[in-house]
Amino acid sequence: MHQNTRRPRGDSPVHIIGAGIAGAWQALLFAQAGHAVTLHERSDEQLALSTSYWAGGMLAPYCEAEVAEPIISRLGLRSLDIWRRELPDTPFNGSLVVAHARERNDFERFAKMTADHQRLDATGIAGLEPSLEGRFRDALFFPAEGHVEPRRVLPKLLERIRAAGGTVCFNSEVNSKDLDGIVIDCRGLGARDEEPELRGVKGEMILIETDEVELARPVRLIHPRWPLYVIPREDHVFMLGATSIETEDWGVSVRSALELLGAAYSVHPAFAEARIVEFGSGLRPAYPDNLPRISVRGSNIAVNGLYRHGFLMAPALAELTLRFVERGMIDNEVMRCG
């Protein structure tokens, strides 16, 4: 439900802190709306300090409905429309969910908990992904879902911000108290000086390279501990991810590496001969309820707590922030004022 309130300094300059996926979308939509936007990022153009650098880039609101709250699906579905509008070359080839025989009950539960999917038999799987011919008895195909490659799409968003008149400042570690106008804080865990409830949830990933397997879409393998997926990248690279571990240490554990690599091998044996390109992990910012928040304190706005769904929800959250600044509209499920 939305309600109207007084417009908060809509003609002021807008400073956005943090150029990860949340901050980049805020900057783009505000710049396109004609605001004087400056996007500040503490690291360099590679954004290696950003959680987004280690993300999977899944745009899968239907699959996430298995475990996520309805608000995630609502924001995610709206975000799909914005991704299509702003970056029409975004791959929307769908998602494929598979399981081995021992996970059959979990597979059927996943089917019941999600919507907008088609059930494929072995022939259907082979038609959709020839590399998986004979590998699985059946699968769930979610045709409306998509995926992006974070390290390629973030530079595209930054280009769009500049083209819309925004300014992007790297190696710029600023304090919101020193900035005039509206400040939108998208620092993730870096904002714990203002958001002490935030915690970090580690997500690990592995990049591998092989030309023996071709996939057109993410393949999600039902797993007893967490969803594991194989995401195709450019140049015969695949991302294996992602764990969700309640710890704030960095790096990839031996157990996780074994599970991720084993899952890839069980999807296709040719992955056993793949070259490991990179191990890595990122800390996702999350509140105790694992739901996103837009917190408004005067002219300071914090957008945080995107948890596992940063690329999925960021466009819709930016749209809500812009509506608040320009029209005073409040989304009561997401926004907190005062």
N, C-alpha and C positions, 0 to 999 in steps of 0.2 A: 504494500500500500504506500502511496505517495501523499505527501502533504506539502503545502506551500509555506514558505517563510520569507523573511526579508532578504533581498539580494545582498550578498556580502562583497562589497567593493569590486564589482564586476569589471571596472575599467582600469584596475591596478595592474602593474606588471606582474608576471607570474614567474616565480622561480621554482624549479623542480629539482629535488636533490636525489640523485641515484638514477643512472641510465640503464638499469636492467630493464626487463620486459615491462614492469609496472610503470616505471618512470618514463620510458620511451613512448608508451601509448598515451600517457597523460600529456606529454609534450606535443605529440603529433596532433591530438584532437584540439588542444587549446590553441596551438599555432594556426591550425586550419580555420578555427573560429575567429581569428583576427587578433588574438591576444599577443602582447609582447612577451615572448617566452624565452627563458634561459634555462637550459638543462645542465646541471652540474654533476660531474662524475669524478670520484676521487682517484680512480685508476686511469690507465691509458686507453687507447682506442680498442685494444683487444678485449677489454672488459673481463679480464681473467679473475678479478676479485669479485665479480658478480655471481650470484647464485645461478643466474640465467645462463651463464657460460657452460654450466654442467647439466643443463636441463634436457629432458627428452623431447620437448616441443610437441607433445601430443595434444590434439584438439579433439577430444573424445568425450563429450558430455554424456552420451548414452552409456558408454562403457563405465564411466565413473559413477553412474547412478547405482551401481551394485552396492557401493559402500558409502557414497557421499550423501550429504543432506540435499533436499530438493533445491535449495538456493544455488548450489553449485551447478545443477543442470540448467536452472533458469538463466544464470549469468553466462554459462557456457554456450547455450543456444543463441543468446543474443550476440555473444562474441563471434560465433561462426559467421553471422551476417556481416559483422564489421570487418573481419579478416577478408571475406570475399569482396567487400566493397573497396577497401583500401589497398589490398595486395591481391589482385585477381589471379595472379599466377600461383597462389598458394595451392599445393596439391590437396585436393579433396577426393582421394581415391578410396576412402573408407578404412575401416579397421577389420581385422580378422582375428577371431578368438578361437583357439584350439585347446585340446586337452588330450592327455594320454588316458588309457583305459582306467588306470588306478585313480584318476581324478574325475571319474565320470559323474559322481554325485555333485561335486562342486561345479562342474560344467553345467549340469541341469539347473542347479540353483542360480548360477549366473544368468542363464537364459530367462528364468522366471523373474529375476530382479531387474532386468533391463528391458528396453523397448526399442522399436524401430530397427530391428535386425531381421535378417533372412537366414534360415537354416539351410546349409549347403551339405550335400553328400560328397563322397570322395570325388565323383566326377565333377561336381560344381567347384570344389576346391582346386582341382587340377586346371579347370578352365580359367579360374581367376588368378591363380599363382602356379604356373607350370612347374616351378622348382619344388613344390610341395606334393607333387603327384605321388600317390601311394603312401603318404606319410601319416595321414589322419583319416579316421572314418567319417567324421562330420565336423562342421565348424559353424560359428555364428558370424555373419557378415553384416557390419554396420555401415551402410553405403554413404551416409551423410557426413561421416567424420573425416578429419584431415590430420595433417602433421606438417611441421615446419622444422627446418634445421636451424637451431638457435644462433649458431655462430655465423650463419649467412643472412638470416632474416633481421637480426639486430642492426647490422650496418645499413640494410635497406630502409629500416625505420628511421635511422638517423639521417639518411639522405632526404627522406620525405620531410622530416622536421625542418631541415635547412631550406628545402625548396619552398616550404610554407612560411618562411620568414623567421623561424626560430634560430636561436644560437645554442650551440653545444660546446661546453667547456670541459675538457679532460684535465686530469691532474688538478682538480678544483675541489678541495675539501673545505666546505663552507659551514658556517654556523647560522642556523635559521634566524637567530636573534640579530644578526648583522645585515639581514636582507630586508629591503623595503617591498611593500606590496603583499601579494598572496604567495605563500610558501606551501608547496606540496611535498611532503616528506615521503620518499619511496626508498628509504635506506635498508629495508629489511631488518636483519638482526642488528645492524648499526644504529638503529633507532631505540635501542633498549634504554638509553638515557632518558627517553620520553615515554617509552612503552615497556615497563618492567615485566609485564606478563608474557612477553614474547619468549619463545624457546626455539632452539634449532633442532630440526629433524634431518638427519643425514640421508642423502640419496646418493648411491654409488652407481658408477657407470663404467663400461669398458667399450672402447672402439676397436673393431677388428676390420680387416680388409681381405676380401676374396672376390675373385671373378667367377667362382664356380656356383654361386647362388645369386639369383635375381629375385627381388621382391618389389612390388609396386606400392606396398602399403605396410603399416605396422602389423606385426603378428604378435598377439598377446597370448601367452601360454599360461593356463590356469596352474597355480602353484599353491601348495598348502600354507605357505607363510606370507607371500605377497605376490601381486601380479608381476610377471616377468615379461618383457617384451623385446622384440627385435625390430629395430626401426631402420629402414633403408636411408642412407645418405648418398650424396653424390660420390662419384669416382670409386664405386665398388666398396664403399665403407658402410658398416652397420654399427649402430649403437645398441649395446645390450644394457638394459636397465629395468627397473630401478628399484633398489631396496628402499626401505623406509624404516630407519633405525633411530630409536630415541637416545641419541648421543650427540655430543657436539665436538667430537674429535674428527680429524680429517683423515683422508686416505681411504683405501679399500682394504677390507679385511680379507684374510685367506678364505674364510668361510664364504663370504659374499662372492669373491672371485670364482670359487669353485662352483657355486650355485649358478651364477650368471653364465659362465662358460659351459657348464653342464646343460643348462637350459637351451643354449644355442645349439649344442651338439644334438640334443634330443629333437629339436625342430628340424635340423638337417645335418647329416653326418659330415657333409663337406665343410662345415664350420670348424671341424677339428683341424683342418689344414690351413685355416685362416691365419693371417699375420696379426698379432696384437699390436695395435697402434698406440693406445693410450689407456691408462687407468686414471680415474679421477672421482671426486665427490664434491658435493655442494651441501651447504646447510640451508634448508628451507625455513623461512620464518613462519611460525605458527603460534596462534593464541591457544589457550586451553581447550576451546571448543573446535579448533581446526577450521574455523570459518573466517572469511575475510572481513576487514573493517575499514570504513572510511570515518576517521575521527576528526571532528571539526572543533577547533578551539580558536574562535575569532577568525583572523585571516590566515591562521596556520591550519593546514589540513594534512592528516597522516593517512596514507594508503598502505596497508600492511596485512600480514597474516594470510598470504595467498597459498601457503603450505605447498601441496603437490600440484596445484592447479594454476600456476602463474601464467603460462602461455594461454591457457584456456579462458581465464577470467579477466585478464588485464584490459582488453579493449572495452568490455562492458563496464568495468569499474571506472575507467577514464571517462566514459560517457556519463555515468552518474555524477562524477565530480564536476564535470563541465556543466551539467544541468543545474547543479546546486549553485555554482558560482554565477551563472548567467540568469537563472530563473528562480533560485531559491527552493528548488524541488528536493525533497528528502525521500530517500528510499529507506523505510523504517526497518527493513530486514538487515541492512548493511551499515547504515550511517548512525553515528553517535555524535550528538552535539552538546557542547557545554564544557 
